[in-house]
């Protein structure tokens, strides 16, 4: 299964990229580079997914669960190597923005 989540990357004056997701509340992390920020977001997603499952909560409707990856989403493998996660990203220097490439 592939979890597909839209995320926004916002460049901060301190040189870090902050990752947030309107689709998955609670997914907030950062990194010095875009790749590092997305890797950290993937790991944070796994932790949130485990929390949702342990609490018996359903994932937000906007989180797509699919059998296959999508060209519109970047596939990220979290450190647990067990979760397939795809992010649709948008980079904004001034605030979150989402788009479909």
CORLIN-V769336 format. One record per residue. N is the residue number from 1. RES is the residue in one letter. PSI is psi in whole degrees, 0 to 359 (999 if undefined). Layout:
# CORLIN-V769336
n=N res=RES psi=PSI
n=N res=RES psi=PSI
This chain:
# CORLIN-V769336
n=1 res=X psi=145
n=2 res=X psi=127
n=3 res=X psi=124
n=4 res=X psi=121
n=5 res=X psi=132
n=6 res=X psi=133
n=7 res=X psi=158
n=8 res=X psi=139
n=9 res=X psi=125
n=10 res=X psi=120
n=11 res=X psi=131
n=12 res=X psi=153
n=13 res=X psi=337
n=14 res=X psi=2
n=15 res=X psi=6
n=16 res=X psi=156
n=17 res=X psi=127
n=18 res=X psi=133
n=19 res=X psi=128
n=20 res=X psi=166
n=21 res=X psi=120
n=22 res=X psi=334
n=23 res=X psi=333
n=24 res=X psi=86
n=25 res=X psi=141
n=26 res=X psi=347
n=27 res=X psi=97
n=28 res=X psi=124
n=29 res=X psi=182
n=30 res=X psi=177
n=31 res=X psi=158
n=32 res=X psi=329
n=33 res=X psi=167
n=34 res=X psi=315
n=35 res=X psi=315
n=36 res=X psi=319
n=37 res=X psi=318
n=38 res=X psi=323
n=39 res=X psi=317
n=40 res=X psi=322
n=41 res=X psi=322
n=42 res=X psi=315
n=43 res=X psi=321
n=44 res=X psi=322
n=45 res=X psi=317
n=46 res=X psi=317
n=47 res=X psi=316
n=48 res=X psi=320
n=49 res=X psi=316
n=50 res=X psi=320
n=51 res=X psi=315
n=52 res=X psi=314
n=53 res=X psi=316
n=54 res=X psi=332
n=55 res=X psi=356
n=56 res=X psi=22
n=57 res=X psi=147
n=58 res=X psi=150
n=59 res=X psi=151
n=60 res=X psi=147
n=61 res=X psi=333
n=62 res=X psi=347
n=63 res=X psi=119
n=64 res=X psi=131
n=65 res=X psi=123
n=66 res=X psi=161
n=67 res=X psi=339
n=68 res=X psi=151
n=69 res=X psi=171
n=70 res=X psi=146
n=71 res=X psi=338
n=72 res=X psi=348
n=73 res=X psi=144
n=74 res=X psi=125
n=75 res=X psi=129
n=76 res=X psi=135
n=77 res=X psi=112
n=78 res=X psi=166
n=79 res=X psi=337
n=80 res=X psi=349
n=81 res=X psi=16
n=82 res=X psi=347
n=83 res=X psi=127
n=84 res=X psi=120
n=85 res=X psi=135
n=86 res=X psi=130
n=87 res=X psi=137
n=88 res=X psi=116
n=89 res=X psi=154
n=90 res=X psi=134
n=91 res=X psi=130
n=92 res=X psi=127
n=93 res=X psi=345
n=94 res=X psi=356
n=95 res=X psi=167
n=96 res=X psi=142
n=97 res=X psi=138
n=98 res=X psi=146
n=99 res=X psi=163
n=100 res=X psi=117
n=101 res=X psi=999
